[in-house]
């Protein structure tokens, strides 16, 4: 009887070891892109719509607040993306240049995802940003190309 009890206890302990879940690990970085249009809403703000693809597909509205350095060569800002499955906040900075032929501004730089809510609460990532800014019509077309992962 003792042998059966001992075997049962050993079997039970081994079964419990296999039942312990493995620690959650971050996903590997995967391509993540955001594209969209914005329209100026003030001297230091804009809003519009975006869509994403790669790691996930979603879309919605985005807004930003920004400032341009005194020398007019760099823009810094924070963009808030409000989507169906949550909110993503990213910061960006870019060098500004003028296309002499078209008169459009270009903003080429980097971005980092700094926080999220809902499905994007554990999202991290970043990459390069590129925007074409039409001051005459008050419109911006922006692309953010990079990678992202979930913790």
N, C-alpha and C positions, 0 to 999 in steps of 0.2 A: 504494500500500500504506500509506503514511504517513497519507493522508487517512482510510482505513478504520480504522486503529488509533486515530487521534485521535477520530473519531466514536464508536468503541466506548468509549474512555476517558470521553468526555463523557457518553455514555449511562449508563455504569456509575456515574459520580459523581452524576448526577441521580437515578438509581434509589436510590442509597444515602440521599440526602436524604429521599426519600419514605418510606424504611423506618425512619427515626428516630422512635421513639414520642413523642407529645406528652406534656408533663409532666402528671401526674395532678392533677386539680383537685378541690377539695372539692365535695360535692354541695350543692345548695341546701337551705336549711332546710325541713323538711316537718313537718306535725303529728305529734306523738308523745305518746301517752297511756299512763299506767300506772294501774291500778286494783287494789285488793285489800283483803284483810282481814288483820289482825294480832291476836294475843293477847299480853297482857303475860306476860313470862317472868321479870320482876324489876322492881325499882324504877326501873331505867333502861334496860330492854331489852324488845323485843317481836319476835315472828316470826309468819309466816303464809304466805299464797300470793298471787300477783299474776298479772295478765295484761296484755299491751300490745297496742296497735293504732296504726295510722298508718304511720309510716316502716317499721315491721316488726311482725310478729305473733309473739309468743313468750309464755312463761309459766313459772312455777316457784315457787320459794320465795323469800321475802325476809325479812330480819332487820334490826333497827336497834338502835343504841345512841343514847341521847339524854340531855340534861340540861335542866332547867327553871331559868330564872334565879331568883335569890333572891326577887324580887318576885312570882313566879308568873305573869308576863304573857307570857313568851316561851319557846319550846322550840327547841333546836338539836339537830341529830342527823346521823348518817351511816347511810344505808340501803344494804344489799348485796342485790342481786337476782341470784339464781343461776338461770339459765335453760338451756334445751336447747342453745343455740348460744354460750353464754359468760356472763360475769358483768359486771354493771354496778354501779358504786358512785356514789352521789349524796349530796350534802349538802343539808340543808334547814334553814330557820328559819321560824318561824311565830308569830304573835300568838295567845295563848290567850284565849278568852272562854267564859262560861257561858251556856247557854240556860236562862233562869229557868223556862220552862214545862216543859221535858223533863228538866232537870238534866244534860244532856249537855254535854261540853266541845266547843268548836270550835277547830281550829287552822288558821288561814289564813295562807299565806305564800308563799315562793319556794323553788325548788330549782335545783341545778346538777349536771349529770353531771360527775363529776371523773375517772373512769377506767373502763376496761373491759378484758375479755380475750376471746379467741376472736373471734367475728364482731363483737364490740363494741369491739375494741381501739382503733379510730379514731373512735369515736362521741363527739360533743359535743352539748350541748344544755341546755335548762333551761326553766323556766316557772313557773307558779303551782301551789301545793299547797293542798289542802283536806282536812281530816280531821275525822271525828266520833268522839269518844272517849267510850265508855261505861265509866266507872270501876266501876260496880256489877257489870257482867258481865266486865270486863277485856278488852273488845274495841274495836278501832279499825277504821273503814272509811276508807281514804285514796284520794284521786285526785290524780294529778299530770298536769297538762295543759300542753303547751308545744310546742316544736319541737326537732328534732334533725337532725343531718347527719353524714356521714362525711367525714373528711379524705381 
